[in-house]
């Protein structure tokens, strides 16, 4: 493997790390991580999100690079609009759960070596896709898939313009995805730290943080979708 290709793949990994810092990614992951109470589960949420993001990018890359499927600007903007709508749904769902008392902190007593210890636990009414006590559910993966599809057009166009070999281009996308997974692992861990600390010391602050994240996600979703619909003139292109 020559030096220039290694440099290109290194750039791809670095761009993947940077890609994890996009505002819409952090807002989306915050609405999910905000429901966790341990750092390792928050890290797992980010990892699953990154895997979903990489999976959709990989599928888009195969379609564009190998099968020569074109992604029109209108289609790319439609996916971006879907991201905005999804952020609104995630934020509204978090606020709804809080107001209905579906996300609460409870204290449980456990026996360890003959001594009783009190632990705080997150209790939530689980759905089919959201078994909070055992897995992180499929929500982070699905959210990552939508974000990956939204960013696939710009990424694949960049790859097509810089890498001639189709297989090397696919490898670049996978390395970029690995960087995104690593970046989301780091960011979800950092985002999860305040919730883990607050759940042990300031349980009342957890609901305030969750409410702020839910409202913020809904507001940012409106802004994001509005920018696509009107700022990028996506809506006017759909009208006759």
Secondary structure, DSSP 8 states (H G I E B T S, - for coil): --HHHHHHHHHHHHHHHHHTT-HHHHHHHHHHHTT--SHHHHHHHHHHHHHHHHHHHHHHHIIIIIS-----HHHHHHHHHHHHHHHHHHHHHHHHHHHTT-EEEEEEEEEETTEEEEEEEEEE--BTTB-TTT---SHHHHHHHHHHHHTHHHHHHHHHHH---HHHHHHHHHHHHHHHHHHHHHHHHHHHHHHHHHHHH-HHHHHHHHHHHHHHHHHHHHHHHHIIIIIS-HHHHH--
